[in-house]
Amino acid sequence: QDLLVGPYGIITMAITYAIAIILPITATFFIAFAVMEDSGYLPRLATMLNRVFRAIGLNGKAVLPMVLGLGCDTMATLTARIMDTRKERIIVTLLLALGVPCSAQLGVILGMFGKQPIEALLIWIAVLTGVMLFVGYISSKIVPGQDSDFILEIPPLRLPQLSNILIKTMGRIEWYLKEAVPLFILGTLVLFTADKLKLLPLIEKAASPVIVNFLGLPAKAAESFIIGFLRRDYGAAGLFALQEQGMLNTEQVVVSLTTITLFIPCIANLFVIIKERGLKTALIITAFVFPFSIMVGGLLHHLLSWLRVFN
């Protein structure tokens, strides 16, 4: 019975998070992306942002996987193939894994910020933008290889077709249900097992120096980061639950969401990175992203506390 409806039950946690909290928001984003795709707007966006991406060793084509990453980082990593050089594909893959939240995660994040002052959202956006530009610039200097020229065909603008929007949206919802929900259940089973084996208190205690002292979060947040290893949106949903329980103040919301956004890629994305870029590159990206996300979160916590932004 506890496995189904207990604190870490499949129904009370996995299904609630996946279907009740995340799916409605995700479906809304899927519709928006389908409209952008079908209207022919994305190539124009790529042209407008070409100069910005040049600063980080890419070109306007990178807009396409970046925007698609707001739908799903796993699918976006596959579309990094449109970049012409290996260097550009690696940089795009790194940035997707680092700081582009998928629609499910982004929906939960925006839902949390909806209950906070607008300054909290602006700080989150500013930190992520700065991190992406900084990491992209450094990567462009470190990763060997050549930059490519920007050549892209611009299709005519058109009114999106309702049938196309529905087909794309339903296809992505079907993918979400098949790919994400099983991982939500797996994550819940991990927590359920850890709880029954009395491992969660040990994990929380072991993670306390980082979670509590460095990030300034409640020890309970360790659970969200544990399941964040499986899916970052699941971790964000855990933080959402903590906020609903009144366990996170505004500063903690900003710090926790910044950290979980920059957290390691989900399992599905990691497998695709291995497939597309190779095991060595995937391990290097993961080994960089994990401590880097914690470092950024900790520095942000101490900076916000020192400046007393929300006090």
Secondary structure by P-SEA (a helix, b strand, c coil): ccccccccccccccccccccccaaaaaaaaaaaaaaaaacaaaaaaaaaaaaaaaacccccaaaaaaaaaacaaaaaaaccccccaaaaaaaaaaaacccccaaaaaaaaaaaccccaaaaaaaaaaaaaaaaaaaaaaaaccbbbbbbbbbbbcccccccaaaaaaaaaaaaaaaaaccaaaaaaaaaaaaaaaaacaaaaaaaaacccccccccccccaaaaaaaccccaaaaaaaaaaaaaaccccaaaaaaaaaaaaaccccaaaaaaaaaaccaaaaaaaaaaaaaaaaaaaaaaaaaaaaacccc
